[in-house]
Amino acid sequence: MLGPAVAVAMLSYFGYHAFNGELGLVGKAAIENQVAELESELAQLKEQRLIMQRRVFLLMPDSLDPDMVDERARASLNLVHPNEVAILRN
């Protein structure tokens, strides 16, 4: 009598955790939601990285863009001409 009762108890325990556990059927939905959130964050970070790479490319000596150099120099030195209007962005 003790053997079948222990077997049923173990089966119930493992069955419960297979369904409701962290890695069970219920937990799978939470993991899938987290994966979707992280993939969207990765896409945003890749886009930001591409934007930064383009800006860095414009400052490289081989492909120096005069407008970019002027913009960075003015931002660093905080200088403008008296007849110019400065619009600052983050």
C-alpha positions in Angstrom: 0.0 0.0 0.0 2.9 2.4 0.7 4.5 1.8 -2.7 1.6 2.9 -4.8 0.9 5.9 -2.5 4.5 7.1 -2.9 4.3 6.6 -6.6 1.0 8.6 -6.9 2.5 11.4 -4.7 5.6 11.6 -6.8 3.6 11.5 -10.0 1.3 14.3 -8.7 4.3 16.4 -7.6 6.1 16.2 -10.9 2.9 16.6 -12.9 2.0 19.7 -11.0 5.5 21.2 -11.6 5.5 20.2 -15.3 2.3 22.3 -15.8 2.7 25.2 -13.3 6.5 25.3 -12.8 8.9 28.0 -14.0 9.8 26.0 -17.1 6.4 24.3 -17.4 3.5 25.0 -19.8 2.4 28.1 -17.9 6.0 29.4 -17.6 6.5 28.9 -21.4 4.2 31.8 -22.2 6.2 34.1 -19.8 9.5 33.1 -21.4 8.1 33.7 -24.9 6.9 37.2 -23.9 10.3 37.9 -22.5 12.0 36.7 -25.7 9.7 39.0 -27.8 10.6 42.0 -25.6 14.3 41.3 -25.8 14.1 40.9 -29.6 12.4 44.3 -30.0 15.0 45.9 -27.7 17.7 44.3 -29.8 16.2 45.7 -33.0 16.2 49.2 -31.5 19.8 48.9 -30.3 20.9 47.7 -33.8 19.2 50.7 -35.3 20.9 53.1 -32.8 24.3 51.4 -33.6 23.8 51.9 -37.3 23.1 55.6 -36.7 26.2 56.0 -34.6 28.3 54.1 -37.2 27.2 56.5 -39.9 28.1 59.5 -37.8 31.5 58.1 -36.9 32.1 57.3 -40.6 31.5 61.0 -41.4 34.2 62.0 -39.0 36.9 59.5 -40.3 39.8 61.2 -42.0 39.2 59.2 -45.3 35.6 60.6 -45.6 35.7 63.8 -43.6 32.4 65.8 -44.0 33.1 69.5 -43.6 29.5 70.1 -42.2 30.0 67.4 -39.6 33.3 68.8 -38.5 31.8 72.2 -38.2 28.9 70.9 -36.2 31.1 69.0 -33.8 33.5 71.9 -33.4 30.7 74.3 -32.6 29.1 71.9 -30.2 32.4 71.3 -28.4 33.5 74.9 -28.3 29.9 76.3 -27.7 30.5 79.0 -30.4 28.2 80.5 -33.1 28.5 83.5 -35.3 26.5 86.6 -34.2 24.1 86.4 -37.2 23.3 82.7 -36.8 20.5 81.0 -35.0 21.5 77.9 -33.0 19.0 75.0 -32.6 20.3 72.5 -30.1 19.2 68.9 -30.1 20.1 66.0 -27.8 
